[in-house]
Amino acid sequence: MPTVTSNSRIYCFGGYRLDAGNRSLWLRDELVAIPPKSLELLVLLVEHAPNVVTREQILERLWPDTFVEEGNINYTVSQLRKALEIDDAIRTVPRRGYRFDHEITLEVEAALADNAESSSEPHPLADPGFTPQWRLLALPALIVGVFFVASFELPLWPSSAEPAPPAAVRNIRTIAVLPFSDDSADDRTGVRSYILTSAVISRLSLVAGLNVRPIEAVRRLDAGAPVPAGISLSADAVISGALIERPGGLVLDLKLIDVRDGQEVWAEQFAAPEPDSLAFHADVATRIASALMLRLTDPELAALGKRYTANSEAYLLYSQGKALFDRPKPGTFELVLEKYNRATFLDPTFALAHAGLADLFFRRAITAKGVEESNALSLRAEGYARKALELDPQLSEAHTAMGRAHRALRYDYAAAELSFRRAIELDPNNVQAHGFLGQLFILRSDHDAALRMADRIAEIDPRAHAVIFLRYRANEAKRDFEQGLKHAEEAFALDKQVHYARIALASFLFYNGQFERMEAVAREGFDESPGFAFIWHQLLARAAIRNGDMRAAAEHIGELEKEAAHSTKYLYRLAVIYAEQGRIDNAFTTLERCVENREAWAAWMNSEPGFDSIRSDPRFSRLLARMNLSQ
């Protein structure tokens, strides 16, 4: 058995006793034969557990001031694994290093008196014959001591070990990764900063137990004011990062700040030789996750370090295209298409790029002018989605795209639901998949489930457009106009530039009879959201009819009829007005054309209050059946 000396630290795990002070390993009463370097590595790993020990740390600790090949690390790890009779105790963390993955208890840490060191008698604490009663008393005392020290965030013993993971002490569950700053000459446009931030967020969102605010929520925030930014997103903590030019090259400076008390609870600075590379993005995400989480599962580590492509140029092209897609401007479609096509040309197996192409063509299909063009674009999107799924069945984005295809092309809501649920299973922070699943709930009249989904999305991103849309549609379908107005007021106050915040507010003002306020919001909408002019004309026409102002009503109806000649979006809005006016045949004629042309808005006819007067007509049920909807 080990003899305790001054400053001994004895760690117990799986029947082993590791005496860090005397550098000895015991299995029950037997001294284990283990190479010195392997034993030194074991001490290093155990002292840092459950944190990751990087390969750089191993080289510095085991071979200080000595140049050795990294293959020496692999050999030493192999020897250590052979010496231990515990399977998988030494875990490999891809592209990072290793961690000790086994429950550890600290049995002894003693600083003995000088005269005890000179005594030939073993110290009482090292005597294997001390009583079980003493053990029963000592263990609770030790646990209390550990909790007392941990509560003040002080190290339990002097060592080079990393501090306890902040999440274990501070219960950090919601984080916001603020846009990384990059003042280098290579990032004048801010594209690299955006790509790095987006990539890290995407990877961190795959870690169970973490709510990670998406890139859409953080991209406009001021990274120079981390605490206010975190508060605005209802985050527990924020990650702040900066790429800094140094004489030896770029360095990434990372900080974790607890928003609740403003404390910087973790920081790390490391070299960034290839800030645009997939490997670097994976490394940054893994370092942050390791600091946040007490333990990371093997699937989580694999997801954090996932290599979506082996072609670095293809990855950069995809990242550039995604940055353009997320910040659309006129001409975006052609630019993104070029980036994604080049990425898939360089690596035909790049599933993420194929999923990106699916999203791109689905977006294009929504704005198509006719049914033939819309169907053709949707079919192309479906092809890309299928390809992405074939290449990588574990890709959340591929399942989301496939769900959209099931819904848009075949009205197969059951298959779409399975796809969206699988996407969420693979990425619990996939806002897009949550939003589409919530829409399915409304289509099948499960409005409360849709509202619960909106609440879940709000936990991930309080500013997500999906939250506004689901609350708007679900409350409208429930005819809960008072609650709908409350939610719409909150969303509009948060950001007046969000189109559906304005649409929801104007709609519920109308439903609640507040026509004067509604008119002001709608008229402003012609300037702020001109792409939704069909909604503003419809609401203003309906309000004019209620107020008996038939001249104003005719003016807006005329605008709708003129545009309806080449746009089914205007046609659908006309159907609502015709139904409310009692022009039943006109209403069904226009609705029939909307369904024939697969107008996306027609999918919501089952929950549209304006159709209440024609809902009992058999023609209405037949139209719903053509879209695979039940009344």
PyMOL commands that set and color helices and strands:
alter all, ss='L'
color gray80, all
select helices_A, chain A and resi 36-48+55-62+71-83+114-118+124-126+132-151+166-170+185-187+191-204+215-218+226-232+278-292+298-304+312-326+332-346+351-366+371-391+396-410+413-426+431-443+447-460+465-478+481-494+499-511+515-528+530-547+550-564+568-581+584-596+600-607+609-614+618-626
alter helices_A, ss='H'
color red, helices_A
select strands_A, chain A and resi 8-13+16-19+24-27+30-31+53-54+90-93+97-100+105-110+174-177+181-182+211-212+237-246+249-258+263-271
alter strands_A, ss='S'
color yellow, strands_A
deselect
rebuild
show_as cartoon
